[in-house]
Every structure is written in structure tokens, then in C-alpha cells.
Amino acid sequence: MASLSDKIMKYAETFPEGMVLGPKSFLHLGNRAAIDQALRSLVRRGGMIRIFQGRYVRTINTRSGKRSPDLQKVLDSLQKLLGGPIVPSGAFAAKSLGLSEEVPPRPTYLVPGPDRRLSLGGIEVDLRHAPRWQLVVPGRLAGTIIRALAFLGPEKTEDALNSIVPGLSETDFAQLISLRSRVPLWIAEPLGAFIRPEHTAEVLFYWAFNRESEVP
């Protein structure tokens, strides 16, 4: 007869790589105390990884042995649990735009939930709580710019915008402008100074009609 640990492992393997699971995911297999004990045993045996308190992911079997699941797949799964986007930190954003040389000591992401330290095999990742305005338009240049400005602060915002905005495409500029109503005044005001009468109808149309829909 299969042990509870084996049943948990078999059930976990029905989920995609990186799926974040908790004890409640397995309550149909046994009582909570037994589930917790079995999960601890699976972590010791290398079948599961405890990424932080109460959350686990299964390891992936390969021909060369076990490996941790892909970090991005774990973060994608966490987004659903946290109810909002997970995005690279402002420090990462600023460095990617050439606005800063500062590098966080470990990978850091902004999240809508509380601060956590995520452990994934040999990797440790900081999850830092951020207000909603810093989580806007994930995966888009406009969102990266906003997060970079949040990291740099009010004193460096105007210089940063002067460096970035002239090189933006009309679409990226329009999306950035569309976020003015969602960011602090110390970003919105210097950003508004870049709006000119000669801007094309595309920019003004985007700003007028898409500014809400582009922001989660």
C-alpha cells in the first residue's frame, strides 16, 4: 500500500512545473497533521522544496537527477496566489535602463503581498511588498521606467526622465503618459512636462482612451 508521502508526491506530479502548493492542496489524502509530517519528510528526501512557510514546489526529475523548478514558473504560479503581478525590483529596472549601477545582493521582486524570502534549491529570492502603482504594466517598458523612478526617488526623477523619454517610441511614450494618474505627484508632474502640442494623434488617443485599461 502506498504511503501518504508517495500519494502526495504522485498528486503533486499532476501539476505543471513550478506550481506552488500548500498543505490544503492535499487534505483529500489525509488529515492536516499527517500531511504536514509527510511534506517535511518529502523535503528531507528531495522530492519537494519548501519555498517559504506553508508553500512547496515539487522537484523535477531529469536523466541527470533532480533539479529545482524554473524560477519564473514558480513566480508565475505565485502571482495567482497573491492576486497581483510580481515584477523585478526598482533597482533591477534602473540598472537595465542604465540609470544605476546598484545591484541587489540577491534577486529581488516586488509583490502585492507581504515581504518574504523565497528559497528555491540553492537560490534565495527576496519578495518585497510594493504599492500598486509600482506594479503597473508588468513586462512593458513603461512599467520598468516607473519602477526605476520609484527606486531613484524624487531627487533624480527629472534627470532620469530627461535621459529616457527622448529615446522612447511613440507607443512607449504614450503608455508612460497614460500612467500619470496612477503615480505620485513627484513623478506625474515632471512627466507631464514632456507632453507637447506637436505630439501625434496616436499619443493623445492612447493617453485619453487607454490609460485605465493598461493598468492592472
N, C-alpha and C positions, 0 to 999 in steps of 0.2 A: 504493500500500500504506500502511495506517495506521501512524503512528509509535507507539512504545511509550508516549509521553505521551498520545496520543489513545486508545489502548487502556485505559490506566489511568483516564483521565477517563470513558470510556464505562462501564467497570465500576463506578467509584465512583458513577455516577449511578443504578445499580440499587439502591442502598441508600437508606433513608429520610433525610430531612433530619436533620443533626446526628450521624449515625453516625460514630464515631471509628474511623479506620483506621490501619494501620501498614504498613511495607514488606512484611511477611509476608503481608498480605492480597492482594498482587499477584504473588507468586512464580510463579504459574502462567502469568504473562505474560512473564517474563524472569528473568535472574539478578539477584542482590541488588545488585551494584554498579550495574547499568543501571537498576534500579528506583529506587535512591536518587538517581541523577542525574536521572531523569525527574521524580521528585517535587520536587526542587529547582527544576527548570525550570517545573513547574506552579505552584509557589508564586510564582515571579517573574512569571508570566503572569496570576496572579489566579484560576486555576482551583481551587487548593487553598489551605488555610490550615494552617500548622504551628502547632498549639496549644501544644505543648511537644515536647521531644526525642523523635523517633520516632513521633509521633502527629499525624494530619492529619484535617481535615474538608473536604469539598468546599464551595465557594461555591454559592449558589443564584442561578440565572438568573431575572430578572424582566423585565417590559416596560421598566422604567426602568433596567435594568442589573443588575450583580451585587450581591449582599448576603451578609453573613455568616449562617450558620445561627442559629436561635434558641438562646440560651444554655442554656435549660432542657433543650432536646432534646439538646444536647451533654452536659450533666451527667447526664441520664438514661442516655445511652449509656456514659458513663464509669463509672457505678455498676456496670454489668455487668463491665467490665474490672477494676475494683478489688475486686470481690467484697463490696461493702458499701454502705450508704447514704451519700449526700452531702447534708449539711444546712447551712442557714445558720448562720453563726458565733454564738457566745455573745453577742458584742457586739450583733449584729443582734437576737437573741432578747430581750436585756434592753431594748433600745430599743423593740421592738414591744410589750413589756409595760409600758412607762412606768417602768422601773426605772433607766434610764440615758439620758443624752443623748449618750454617746460614739458616734461614727460612724467606722468604719474608713475609711482613705484610699482603699480600693478594695473592690469586692465580695469577700467572704471566705466560704469554705465549709469545713466540717470533713469530713475524709475518713479512711478506714481506712488509706490508703497514705501514702507519704512526702510531705513538703512539695513543692509545685510552684507555678510561676507560669504560669497559662493565658492565652494571648494569642488573642483572637478578633476579628480586624479591629482596630478602634480600642479595644477593651475589654481590660483586663487584670484577671484574677481570681486571687486567692490561694487556693490549696488547702492547708489546714493539717492535718497529722496530728492525730488526736484518739483517745483511748482509747475502747473500745467503749461504755462507759457514757454517753458524751456523744453517741452516735449513735442513742440509743434512740427508738422510735416516731416516725419522721420524718413530718412533716405533721400531727401531733397536738399539742394544747395542752400535754399533759403533757410531751412531749419538748422543746417550746420552753421550758418552765419549767426543766427540768433543765439545759439548755444555758445559760440565763440565770444560774442559780445557779453553774454552773461558772465563768462569766465573772466574776461578782461576788465569789466567794470566800467562805471561812468567816465572815469578819467581818460580812458583810452578808446572809448567808443567812436568819437568823431574821427580820430586819426585812422582807426581801423576801417571805418566806412569809406573814408577818402581813398584808402588803398584798394578796397574790394569793389565797390559799386561801379566805378567806370569800366571795369572789365566784364561785367555781367551781361548775359544775353537779355533781350527784351523780356522773354518769358520768365527768367530767373529774377530779374529786377521787379517785374510785375508781381510775382508771388511774394517776394520780400516786402514790397509795399503793402500788399494785402494783409500782412500780419501786424500792421501798426496798431490796430485796435486791441491787440492781444498782449502787447509787450509794455513794459514800464515806460513812463514818460521820457526817461533819460535815453531810451533807445528810439522811441517814436518821433521825438522832436528832431534830432539830427538826421534821421532817416527821411522825414518829410521834406527836409531842405533840398533833397535830390529830385523832387518832382518838378518838372519844367513844362511850360505850355507846349513846347515842341515835341513832347513825347507822343508816340504814335497812338492811334485809336486802340490798338491791341492792349497796350499797357493800361490805359484808362478803363477799358472794358473789363479787363481781368480784375483790376482793383475794385471796380464797382460791383461786379456780379459774383466773384468767386472768393472773396475774402473770408467768408464764413465757412464755405464748404471745404476749403483746403486745410482747415484746422481741426484736428480731432478733438 
